[in-house]
Amino acid sequence: LLANLSVTYRELGDSETSINLLNRALVCQQQLYGENHVEVALISSSLAAIYAELDQSELALPLIEKALEINEARYGKDHLVVAQTLDVMGNV
């Protein structure tokens, strides 16, 4: 729910609120599923994309690297989800 709400704020141009909501969602997902779950990777990737849009690569890079690590471990290197993660990484 928090991640979905963050999309709305992002589309409205309120990146700060979107980031705050995604950070809250990330903490919830980490507590619920653990640090290396694909849900954590999804939120991390979303956060990285926003930080990249804001030219904050120093914040985006660790998030997208973690997302890539999780997704490659779960899906293998030749999966669409991994390709999508690499696409976000390319924008960082």
MOMO-V916377 format. One record per residue. N is the residue number from 1. RES is the residue in one small letter. SS is DSSP state (H for helix, E for strand, L for the rest). BURIAL is # if it has 16 or more other ideal C-beta (glycine too) atoms within 10 Angstrom, else .. Layout:
# MOMO-V916377
n=<N/N>
res=<RES/RES>
ss=<SS/SS>
burial=<BURIAL/BURIAL>
This chain:
# MOMO-V916377
n=<1/2/3/4/5/6/7/8/9/10/11/12/13/14/15/16/17/18/19/20/21/22/23/24/25/26/27/28/29/30/31/32/33/34/35/36/37/38/39/40/41/42/43/44/45/46/47/48/49/50/51/52/53/54/55/56/57/58/59/60/61/62/63/64/65/66/67/68/69/70/71/72/73/74/75/76/77/78/79/80/81/82/83/84/85/86/87/88/89/90/91/92>
res=<l/l/a/n/l/s/v/t/y/r/e/l/g/d/s/e/t/s/i/n/l/l/n/r/a/l/v/c/q/q/q/l/y/g/e/n/h/v/e/v/a/l/i/s/s/s/l/a/a/i/y/a/e/l/d/q/s/e/l/a/l/p/l/i/e/k/a/l/e/i/n/e/a/r/y/g/k/d/h/l/v/v/a/q/t/l/d/v/m/g/n/v>
ss=<L/H/H/H/H/H/H/H/H/H/H/L/L/L/H/H/H/H/H/H/H/H/H/H/H/H/H/H/H/H/H/H/H/L/L/L/L/H/H/H/H/H/H/H/H/H/H/H/H/H/H/H/H/L/L/L/H/H/H/H/H/H/H/H/H/H/H/H/H/H/H/H/H/H/H/L/L/L/L/H/H/H/H/H/H/H/H/H/H/H/L/L>
burial=<./#/#/././#/././#/#/././././#/././#/#/./#/#/././#/#/./#/#/#/./././././././#/#/#/#/#/#/#/#/#/#/#/#/#/#/#/./././././././#/././#/#/./#/#/#/./#/#/#/././#/./././././#/#/././#/././#/#/././#>
